[in-house]
Amino acid sequence: MARLTTATARFAWAVAGTLAATSVAAAGCSSSATTGEHPAGGASIPPVRAVAAQHAPAGWHTASLLGGHVVLAYPPAMHLVEGDRGTVSAAQFNASGAYMLYLNATPKQSSETLRNWPGFRIEHLKEELAVRARLIAASRDVRFLGGTGTCVIDTYITKVKSNHYTELACLVRGRTTSSVIIAAAPTASWASASPVLMRAVAAYQVQ
């Protein structure tokens, strides 16, 4: 499977928090996307809500990858951070230097598809980074600027330092590119962090 980017791994190791109830992550947003995810236990997974394609607000910054065919928008409070070549990452830190918000865009790297993305993402986390990962919400046919995608919200605990965080992760396919956007925050602050992160995901542009 594809490796986690350097910046993503650094974020996972740095964040800290407690594993709060994260079912709220699937609420408070709207989407016409479809689901149909049924994990091993047979329970239906709710849809990811609120990822509806729209251009970034005035004053937001942008960074591109894949020769300008993919554009990540991020708010002024965040700034670009170092990551693997060919990827783009942005973050916001608190006064002590801990991550508060994190965004990453990475080209498609492995066998992930729009259909298998929910299971792929969870297994990828377990293989690379997490001692435990749980799918909270999933939707297919999510509209993006220039393409469509499959999105998941999940929460996991890292193998290093047992940090807890929650992420919105989408595999997005355009006419000529396929890429992944990750929007993450410590689980303890996900309820307050998710609106701006979801807004950034909604402004993700592909070609």
Backbone hydrogen bonds in HBPLUS format (Angstrom, degrees):
<---DONOR---> <-ACCEPTOR-->    atom                        ^
c    i                          cat <-CA-CA->   ^        H-A-AA   ^      H-
h    n   atom  resd res      DA  || num        DHA   H-A  angle D-A-AA Bond
n    s   type  num  typ     dist DA aas  dist angle  dist       angle   num
A0009-ALA N   A0005-THR O   2.96 MM   4  6.23 164.0  1.98 157.1 160.9     1
A0010-ARG N   A0006-THR O   2.92 MM   4  6.14 157.5  1.97 149.3 156.0     2
A0011-PHE N   A0007-ALA O   2.94 MM   4  6.15 155.2  2.00 146.4 152.8     3
A0012-ALA N   A0008-THR O   3.00 MM   4  6.25 162.8  2.03 150.3 154.6     4
A0013-TRP N   A0009-ALA O   3.02 MM   4  6.25 154.7  2.08 149.8 156.0     5
A0014-ALA N   A0010-ARG O   3.08 MM   4  6.16 138.8  2.25 140.8 151.5     6
A0014-ALA N   A0011-PHE O   3.10 MM   3  5.16 127.7  2.38  96.5 110.5     7
A0015-VAL N   A0011-PHE O   3.04 MM   4  6.13 161.9  2.07 164.1 165.1     8
A0025-ALA N   A0022-THR O   2.95 MM   3  5.55 162.9  1.98 116.3 121.9     9
A0026-ALA N   A0023-SER O   3.18 MM   3  5.91 160.6  2.22 117.6 121.6    10
A0027-ALA N   A0024-VAL O   2.99 MM   3  5.16 163.3  2.01 111.6 115.5    11
A0034-THR N   A0140-ARG O   2.96 MM 106  5.12 133.3  2.18 134.6 142.8    12
A0140-ARG N   A0034-THR O   2.42 MM 106  5.12 165.5  1.44 165.1 170.2    13
A0045-ILE N   A0037-GLU O   3.10 MM   8  5.50 157.7  2.15 151.4 152.1    14
A0042-GLY N   A0039-PRO O   2.77 MM   3  5.49 162.6  1.79 126.9 133.1    15
A0138-ALA N   A0046-PRO O   2.99 MM  92  6.47 152.8  2.06 153.6 160.9    16
A0054-GLN N   A0202-ALA O   3.09 MM 148  5.72 160.4  2.13 127.2 129.3    17
A0060-TRP N   A0057-PRO O   3.29 MM   3  5.99 161.3  2.33 137.3 137.7    18
A0061-HIS N   A0074-TYR O   2.92 MM  13  5.40 154.2  1.98 174.5 166.2    19
A0074-TYR N   A0061-HIS O   2.91 MM  13  5.40 157.6  1.96 144.0 149.1    20
A0063-ALA N   A0072-LEU O   2.90 MM   9  5.33 145.3  2.02 147.3 158.4    21
A0072-LEU N   A0063-ALA O   2.78 MM   9  5.33 168.2  1.79 172.8 170.0    22
A0065-LEU N   A0070-VAL O   2.97 MM   5  5.38 150.3  2.06 147.7 153.9    23
A0068-GLY N   A0065-LEU O   3.14 MM   3  5.25 131.4  2.39  99.9 112.6    24
A0070-VAL N   A0065-LEU O   3.25 MM   5  5.38 150.1  2.34 158.1 152.3    25
A0069-HIS N   A0066-LEU O   3.18 MM   3  5.47 161.5  2.22 108.6 114.2    26
A0207-GLN N   A0069-HIS O   2.96 MM 138  5.23 108.9  2.48 148.0 160.4    27
A0071-VAL N   A0205-GLN O   2.87 MM 134  5.08 159.8  1.91 143.7 148.6    28
A0205-GLN N   A0071-VAL O   3.11 MM 134  5.08 172.9  2.11 149.2 151.2    29
A0078-MET N   A0075-PRO O   3.01 MM   3  5.69 161.7  2.04 122.1 127.8    30
A0079-HIS N   A0091-ALA O   2.90 MM  12  5.56 155.9  1.96 145.3 147.7    31
A0091-ALA N   A0079-HIS O   2.89 MM  12  5.56 157.5  1.94 146.9 149.0    32
A0081-VAL N   A0089-SER O   2.96 MM   8  5.59 159.3  2.00 130.8 134.5    33
A0087-THR N   A0084-ASP O   3.14 MM   3  5.68 152.4  2.22 139.8 138.5    34
A0088-VAL N   A0105-ALA O   3.04 MM  17  5.25 159.5  2.08 148.7 154.4    35
A0105-ALA N   A0088-VAL O   2.80 MM  17  5.25 157.1  1.86 155.9 162.8    36
A0090-ALA N   A0103-LEU O   2.89 MM  13  5.14 155.7  1.95 139.7 145.5    37
A0103-LEU N   A0090-ALA O   2.83 MM  13  5.14 157.8  1.87 159.6 159.2    38
A0092-GLN N   A0101-LEU O   3.01 MM   9  5.03 152.2  2.09 135.0 135.2    39
A0100-MET N   A0092-GLN O   2.71 MM   8  5.44 161.3  1.74 163.4 156.6    40
A0101-LEU N   A0092-GLN O   3.30 MM   9  5.03 158.5  2.35 129.2 132.9    41
A0094-ASN N   A0098-ALA O   2.84 MM   4  5.49 152.5  1.91 151.2 159.9    42
A0097-GLY N   A0094-ASN O   2.93 MM   3  5.29 162.6  1.96 115.9 121.0    43
A0102-TYR N   A0184-ALA O   3.01 MM  82  5.15 129.7  2.28 159.4 158.2    44
A0184-ALA N   A0102-TYR O   2.89 MM  82  5.15 161.8  1.92 145.3 151.5    45
A0104-ASN N   A0182-ILE O   2.90 MM  78  5.07 146.1  2.02 145.7 150.4    46
A0182-ILE N   A0104-ASN O   2.77 MM  78  5.07 161.2  1.80 152.7 159.0    47
A0106-THR N   A0180-VAL O   2.88 MM  74  5.22 157.3  1.93 150.3 157.9    48
A0180-VAL N   A0106-THR O   2.73 MM  74  5.22 164.6  1.75 159.9 165.4    49
A0108-LYS N   A0178-SER O   2.91 MM  70  5.44 161.9  1.94 136.8 130.7    50
A0117-TRP N   A0113-THR O   3.01 MM   4  5.62 123.6  2.34 147.5 156.6    51
A0120-PHE N   A0116-ASN O   2.89 MM   4  5.87 164.3  1.91 161.9 165.0    52
A0121-ARG N   A0117-TRP O   2.83 MM   4  5.82 169.5  1.84 160.3 160.7    53
A0122-ILE N   A0118-PRO O   3.38 MM   4  6.59 167.4  2.40 146.6 149.3    54
A0123-GLU N   A0119-GLY O   3.02 MM   4  6.18 170.2  2.03 154.5 157.5    55
A0124-HIS N   A0120-PHE O   2.81 MM   4  5.89 153.3  1.88 150.3 158.6    56
A0125-LEU N   A0121-ARG O   2.97 MM   4  6.19 158.4  2.01 149.5 154.4    57
A0126-LYS N   A0122-ILE O   3.08 MM   4  6.36 163.4  2.11 150.7 154.8    58
A0127-GLU N   A0123-GLU O   2.92 MM   4  6.06 154.1  1.98 146.9 154.2    59
A0128-GLU N   A0124-HIS O   2.93 MM   4  6.01 160.9  1.96 152.8 157.4    60
A0129-LEU N   A0125-LEU O   2.76 MM   4  5.26 156.3  1.82 143.7 152.0    61
A0130-ALA N   A0125-LEU O   2.65 MM   5  5.35 173.8  1.65 139.8 142.2    62
A0159-LYS N   A0129-LEU O   2.81 MM  30  5.89 155.8  1.87 168.3 160.0    63
A0131-VAL N   A0157-ILE O   2.82 MM  26  5.82 151.8  1.90 158.0 167.6    64
A0157-ILE N   A0132-ARG O   2.93 MM  25  5.43 155.0  1.99 153.5 160.2    65
A0134-ARG N   A0155-THR O   2.85 MM  21  5.44 157.6  1.90 160.9 168.5    66
A0155-THR N   A0134-ARG O   3.01 MM  21  5.44 155.6  2.07 149.4 156.9    67
A0136-ILE N   A0153-ILE O   2.76 MM  17  5.39 161.4  1.80 155.6 156.7    68
A0137-ALA N   A0153-ILE O   3.17 MM  16  5.05 154.5  2.24 137.6 138.8    69
A0153-ILE N   A0137-ALA O   2.92 MM  16  5.05 154.9  1.98 136.3 137.6    70
A0139-SER N   A0151-CYS O   2.90 MM  12  5.37 154.7  1.97 152.6 157.6    71
A0151-CYS N   A0139-SER O   2.84 MM  12  5.37 155.1  1.91 156.8 163.7    72
A0142-VAL N   A0149-GLY O   2.86 MM   7  4.99 165.6  1.88 154.9 150.7    73
A0149-GLY N   A0142-VAL O   2.82 MM   7  4.99 140.2  1.98 136.7 148.3    74
A0144-PHE N   A0147-GLY O   2.88 MM   3  5.05 158.4  1.92 149.7 142.6    75
A0147-GLY N   A0144-PHE O   3.27 MM   3  5.05 170.7  2.28 106.6 109.4    76
A0206-VAL N   A0145-LEU O   2.93 MM  61  6.32 164.9  1.95 169.0 173.9    77
A0148-THR N   A0173-ARG O   3.10 MM  25  5.59 152.1  2.18 151.8 152.1    78
A0173-ARG N   A0148-THR O   2.78 MM  25  5.59 169.1  1.79 175.4 171.6    79
A0150-THR N   A0171-LEU O   2.98 MM  21  5.46 148.9  2.08 149.6 158.0    80
A0171-LEU N   A0150-THR O   2.96 MM  21  5.46 155.5  2.02 161.1 161.8    81
A0152-VAL N   A0169-ALA O   2.86 MM  17  5.36 152.0  1.94 145.1 154.2    82
A0169-ALA N   A0152-VAL O   2.86 MM  17  5.36 161.4  1.89 155.5 161.7    83
A0154-ASP N   A0167-GLU O   3.06 MM  13  5.65 153.9  2.13 152.0 160.3    84
A0167-GLU N   A0154-ASP O   2.96 MM  13  5.65 161.3  1.99 160.0 165.2    85
A0156-TYR N   A0165-TYR O   3.01 MM   9  5.86 161.9  2.05 166.2 171.3    86
A0165-TYR N   A0156-TYR O   3.13 MM   9  5.86 162.8  2.16 162.9 168.2    87
A0158-THR N   A0163-ASN O   2.82 MM   5  5.24 157.8  1.87 148.6 155.1    88
A0187-THR N   A0164-HIS O   3.27 MM  23  5.77 167.4  2.29 113.9 117.5    89
A0166-THR N   A0185-ALA O   3.04 MM  19  5.82 161.8  2.08 178.5 174.8    90
A0185-ALA N   A0166-THR O   3.11 MM  19  5.82 153.8  2.18 162.7 170.8    91
A0168-LEU N   A0183-ALA O   2.78 MM  15  5.13 157.2  1.83 149.6 157.1    92
A0183-ALA N   A0168-LEU O   2.86 MM  15  5.13 152.4  1.94 148.7 157.3    93
A0170-CYS N   A0181-ILE O   2.95 MM  11  5.39 164.2  1.98 154.5 159.5    94
A0181-ILE N   A0170-CYS O   2.95 MM  11  5.39 156.0  2.01 151.3 158.6    95
A0172-VAL N   A0179-SER O   2.74 MM   7  5.41 172.2  1.75 169.3 171.7    96
A0179-SER N   A0172-VAL O   2.92 MM   7  5.41 159.1  1.97 152.5 158.6    97
A0174-GLY N   A0177-THR O   2.74 MM   3  5.19 170.0  1.75 160.1 163.6    98
A0176-THR N   A0207-GLN O   2.91 MM  31  5.81 139.1  2.08  92.5 105.5    99
A0189-SER N   A0186-PRO O   2.96 MM   3  5.58 145.8  2.08 116.5 125.8   100
A0190-TRP N   A0187-THR O   3.19 MM   3  5.00 168.7  2.20 104.6 108.0   101
A0193-ALA N   A0189-SER O   2.94 MM   4  6.01 148.9  2.03 152.4 162.4   102
A0194-SER N   A0190-TRP O   2.79 MM   4  5.46 156.3  1.85 155.2 155.8   103
A0197-LEU N   A0193-ALA O   3.34 MM   4  6.48 161.5  2.38 152.1 157.1   104
A0198-MET N   A0194-SER O   2.78 MM   4  5.80 165.8  1.80 159.9 162.6   105
A0199-ARG N   A0195-PRO O   3.02 MM   4  6.17 144.1  2.15 137.8 147.9   106
A0200-ALA N   A0196-VAL O   3.05 MM   4  6.28 147.2  2.16 140.3 148.1   107
A0201-VAL N   A0197-LEU O   3.02 MM   4  6.37 153.0  2.10 146.6 154.0   108
A0202-ALA N   A0198-MET O   2.91 MM   4  6.11 153.7  1.98 143.7 150.9   109
A0203-ALA N   A0199-ARG O   3.21 MM   4  6.40 129.7  2.48 134.6 146.4   110
A0203-ALA N   A0200-ALA O   3.17 MM   3  5.17 136.3  2.37  95.0 106.9   111
A0204-TYR N   A0201-VAL O   3.13 MM   3  5.21 165.9  2.15 108.7 112.5   112
